[in-house]
Amino acid sequence: MNFALWSLIVGLLLTTMALLGSLLRRLPLSTGMLYLGVGMLLGPAGWSLLTPDPSLHAPALEVAAEIAVLISLFAVGVKLGMPLSDRRWRVPLRLATLSMFVTIACVTAIGVGLLGLSLGAAVLLGAITAPTDPVLASDVQVVEANDRDRLRFGLSAEGGLNDGAAFPFVMLGLGLMGLHDLGTWGWRWFAVDVAWAIVGGLAIGAALGALIGRVVLHLRTQHRLSVGLDEFLALGLIALAYGVALLCHSYGFLAVLAAGIALQRVTNVPRADPPEPVPAAGALPDRATTEKIATDERYASAYLMQEVRDFNDQLERIAEVAVVLVVGAMLYYVQIDLRVVVFVTLMLLVVRPFSVWVGLLGASASRDQRWLMGWFGIRGIGSIYYLMYAINHGARESEAQLLVELTLALVASSVVLHGISVTPLMSLYARRKARDRRTAKG
């Protein structure tokens, strides 16, 4: 397809989203559903303008999904403004550890017992499909860094944490398939792939995020330097954290998330005299005023985070367009049979609710929040990345094809079903929460 036709299609899609974005937020639809449909039209099932065969283009698809996940993790990190000592962190930590472990265990049992997969491939399937997605879950994410809603915060932080926490189980699955060295009795897997990779990734990301944040604020407030190009700062910190983590054989996804969280905390240090609201960038009359605000000690931190968040939000939407279009085109390679239907149904209606119920036993969450967390286990770009990672690391062709079909069917079903239900369910949740608040005051 020539460049002019691609320009026409991309231009129409982006312009349509810009014009209809506000309308879609009021309808039982999501942007992901629209991108998925367009991807199907562009793919082999439609006009054959986009033919991303997973067996042929897995390396390129892995890189595309990897970039999208990195952008989304950093974007989530800079929105998680709750202090680490806040009790609200307990919910996502439980979801990203205990609930994810229960999910992988359930999928492993389904894979071996119902799908006929080997133990390694079943564990791998569990690790691929366990992570929830912070990009496609944007409608249930925290809106601002000080958003204290337990449901939004829990789902946002879970989506960031389990995108990295699933990696040890991916390596375990590959090891059981003979494609990764687990060590005698699994010592290497536990010591390197679990303990060091997780702790090291979080530590590296937190250190770099805090360091870069402090250096930038010092240069701006004390020397009026390093003003502007906050987009470069965001992209640079993502690349720096990811690169250092990988070179140290730790998990880059967790490093990027930790870098975003650390940067957000450095730039939101409490003051005895809170600053006035930061003027919107678009309302600033000239560059001189912008520089004055960006270097003012009262505004510097809040202004930096405002710029970084705005840039990351836009970048995250672009990544969503690219990856979900490709997912829609790849649906051509999915053969829907009884195994696929049973797996998707069990994942959405049994495994996710059950894993959330187990993970939140004794947690501080209302009944509505538990039910919605059990439903909004949105699968997406993280699962696509791990799927392509497994294919590129030698998963057997017969099992890889089934993994592709199951994963793509689950992601597509999640995009459609959660996209249809998110607006009415979140509106109902908001009304019931407001009613309960009025009742408590009365």
N, C-alpha and C positions, 0 to 999 in steps of 0.2 A: 504494500500500500504506500502511495506516495506521501510526501510530507504535507502537501496541501490538504489532503483529505483528513489526515490525522489532526492537523491544526483546526479544521472545521469541526470535527467531532469533539475534541477537547475544549475548544472555545464554546461550543453550544452547551456542553455539560457544565462547565464552570460558570458561565453566564446564567444558566438556568438556576443553579444552586444559589448564586448571589441574589437573584430576583425572588426566588421562592423559599429561601431559607427560613424566614419568619413564619410563613404559612405552614411549612412542614412541621414546625415545632408545636403547632396547635392541632395537628392531625395525628391519627394513630398510624403514623409512618415514621421511618427513620431515614437518614441520609444513606446509611448502609444498605437498606433495601433498594433504594434507587440505583446506587452504584452496582449492586449485585445484578439487577435486571439489565442495566446497560452492558455490563460485562458479558452476560449471556448472549445479548444481541450481537456484540462484537466478536464473540468466540466462535468456535467451530459449529455450535448448535444454531448459530444465526448467520452472520455475514462472513465469517471466517477471516476477519481482519486481525484477530488476536488469537494466536494458537499456542498457549503456554503448556505444552505437554510436560507433565511432572517428570516423566522418565527421561526426557531429553534436555529439559531446561532447568533441572533441579539446582545447579550451582547459581545461576542468575536469580532464580526465585528465592533461594536462601538469602542471598545478599539483599534483595529488595525487602524481604520480610524483616531481616535483621536491622536494617536502617530504620524501618517503620517502628519496630519495637523500641529501639534506642530513643527515638524522638518521643514516643509516648511515655516511656518510663521517666525521662527527665521532666516532661510536662506534668506528670502526676506528682513527682517529687517536689516541685516548687509550689504545688498547691496544698501539700500536707502540712498545714501550719500548726497542728496541735503539738504542744510540748511532749517530748518523749515520755515524760512522767505521767501524762494524762491517762486515765483509765480507758479512754476510748480506743487506745492502741491495742488493748487486749483482744477486741473482737477481730480485727484483721489479722493479728498474729495467730489467733486460733484458726481462722479460716485458711491462712496460707501455710499452716503446718499440719495440724491435726485433721482438718477437713480435707486438705489435699492428699494426705496420706490415706485416708479412708477412701477417697475417690480412686486413687491409683490401685488400692487393694481390690475394690469392687470391680474395676475395669479389668484387672488381671484375672479375676475369677470368671468374668464374662468371656474374656478372650480365650481362656483355656477351655472352659466348660461348654460355651455355646458357639464360639466362632472357630474352634479348632486350631488356634494359634499355639505356637511353642511358648514356653514360659517367658523367654526373653522378649519375644515379639509382643506378648500380652502386657508385660511390664512397660515396654516401650510405648504401646498404645495408651496405657494409662498415663504415662508422663506427657505424652503429646496432647492428650485431650483434657488433662486436669487443669491447666492454667486458665484463668478467666482473663478477659481482655479489657485493658484500660482505654483503648481507642474507641471500640464500638460501644462501650458502656458510658460514653460521654453524657448521655441523658440522665444517668444516675450517679455521676461523679460529683465531688465537691465543686461548688461554683467559685468560692473564694478561699483563701488560705485560712480564714477564721471561721469557716463553715463548721459548726459543731454538731450537725445532724449525724447521729450514730449510723444510720443506714447509708447515707452518701459517703461518709468518711470510711466506713467499713468496707464497702465495695470498691472504692477508689484505691485504698491502701492494699487491699487483697490483690487487686489486679496488678499492682506494681510488684508486690512481694513475691507472688507465686510464679510470675514470669521468670524469675531467676531461681526460685527455690525448686522448680521442677527439673532443673538441669542434672542434679545428682541421679535422679531416677532415669533420665534419658541415658546417662552413662552406664547405669546399672543394667538397663535393658540391653544396650549394645554389648556390654560385657558378657551377659548371659548368652548372647548370640555368638560369642567368640570374636567380637569386633572391637573390644576394648579390654585393656589389662586391668583386672580387678585386684590382682595380688592373691597370695595364699589366704584362703578363708575370707577374702574380701578386704584385707587390711589396707591395701592401697586405695581402694574405692572409698573407704570410710575416712582414712587419714587425709587423702589429697582431694578427692572429688566432693566430699561432704564437709569435713571440718575446716581444712585450709581454704578451699575455694570459696566457701560461704563467708567465713570470718574475714579472710583476706580481701574479698571483693567489697564487702561493706566498709571495712577500715580504709581501704585505698580511696574509695569514692568519697567517704565522709571527710577524710583529710584533705583531699584536693578541693572539694567544694568549699570547705571552711577557709582554706588557704587562699584560694582565688578570690573569694568574697571579701575577705579582710584586706587583701592587697588592693583590690579595686576601690573599696570604700576609703582606704587610707590615702591613695593617690588622688581621689576626687576631692575629699573634704580637706586634706592638708596641703595639697599642691595643685589642685585644679587641673589634674591630668587624667588621662584615660576616660575622657568624656565621649559618649557616642559609641557607635558600633556595638551596641549591646547584643545584636544578633550574632556577631562574631564571637562574643564572649560565651553565649549559650552553646553554639556549635563547637567552639574550641574546648569547652569544659566537657561536653559529651564525648568528643573524640579523645581527649586527654585521659579521662577516667577509664574509658573503655580500653584504650591502647595499653595503658599501664597495667590494668587488671589482667588483660590477656597475657602480657609479657611475664607477669608474675604467676601465671597458671591459676588464676582465680576467676570468678564469674564476673564478666564485664557488665551483664545486665544489672546485677545487684550494685555494682560500683556506680553505674550511671544513676540509678534510683537514689542511692545514698548521697551522691554529689548534689542532686537537686534538692534533697531534704536539707542537707548541710548548708547549702547556699541560701536557702530560704530562712534558715535560722540565724545565720550571720547577719543577714540584711533586715532582720526584724527584731533587733535587740530592744527589750522594753526600756523606756525612759521614764524618768519621774514626771516630766512634762511632755505629754503626748503631742506629737506634731499635728498641725492642721491637715485636713485632707489634701492630698497631692493633686494639683490641677491636671486634667487630662492632657495628654501630649498634643492632641488635635486642637486644644484650646489655647495653646501657647502662641503668643503673637510673633515671636521671632527666635532665632537661634541663640541670641545672647541670653534671653530669659530662660530658655531651656537649659543652657549651661549653668546659669545661676542656681536653678532649682536642683539640677543633678549634682552640684557640688556643695549645696547647703546641708550642714549636718542634720538639720531638722527633716530634710526631705530625701537625702541621698539614697538611703537604703530602700525606702518605699518606692522611689522613682525607678531605681534599678530593677526591682522585682516586677513592677508594673510593665516595664518594657520587655523584660525577659518572658514573662507569662504571656503577654500579647503575641510576641513573636512565636513562641512555642505552640500556642493555640492554633495559629494559622498554619504552621508547619505540620502539626498533627493532622489537621483536616486534609492537607495535600497528600500526606502519607496514606490516610484512609482511602482517599479516592483511588490512588494508584494500586494499592494492594487488593482492595475489595473488587475492583474491576477485574483484576487478574483471577481472583477466586471465582467470580461469576463465569469467566471464560473457561476455567478449568472444570466446571461442573459437567461439561461435555464428557469428561473422562470418568464420570461416576456412573456405575451400573447399579441402579436401584433394585435390590432384591430383598428377600425376607430378612436376611442377616443385617443388612443396613438399617431397615425400618425398625427392627427390634432393638438394635444397639442405640440408635438415636432416641427412641422412646424411653428406654431405660435410663439413658444419661440425663435427659431433661426432666423426667417425671419421677424417677426413683433415686438414682445415684446422687445427683446434686442435692435434692431436699434432705436425703438421709445423711449425707456427709456434713451438711450445715447443721442439722439437728445434733449430731454427735459433737461437732466442734464447738457449738455454743451452749452445751450443757453447763448450767450454772453461771452463764455470762449475763451481763446487764444489757438486755435487749428486750424490747416489747414483742408481743406476739406478732403484730403487723411487720415489724422489722425482721423477725425471724422468717416469716413466710416469704417476704419479698427478697431477702437474701438467698433463700432457697430456690427461688425462681430465677432471679437475675444472675445466673452463673454464665454470663455471655462468653462464648468461645469465639476466637477470631485469629488475629495476626500472630500471636504467640504460638498457637497450635500449628499454623502454617510454617513458621520458622522451624520448629522442632521436627516437623514432618520432613521438610527438605534436608535438614541436618542429618536425620537418620538415613535418608536415601543416599546422600552424598558420602556417608560413612559406611556404605556397603551392605545395607539391609537387603536380604534376599529378594529377588524380583517378585516371586509369588506372594510373599508376605507383604512386601512394599506396596504392591497394587491394592491389596485389601486395606492396608493402613491409609492409603490415599483415598479410597472410596469412603471409608468410615469417617475419616477426619473432615473431608470436604462436605460430606452430607451433614455432619454435625454442625459445622461452622455455618453452612447455608441455612439450615433449619433454625439455628440460634439467631442469626441475623433477622430472619423473617418473623419468627414467633415473638422474640423479644422486642423487635421493632414495632410490631403491631400493638403489643401490650404495654409498652413503657409509658406512653402518654396517659392513657386512662388510669393505669395502676398508680403512677406517681402523683397524678392529680387527686385520686382518691386518698392516697396516703397523706398528702398535704392537708386535705380537708379534715380528715380524721384527727390528725395531729393538732390542727388549730382548734378543733372542737374539744379535744381532751385538755388543751391548755386553758381554754375558757372555762371548762368545768372545774379544773383545779383551782383557778383563781376565784370562781364563784363559791 
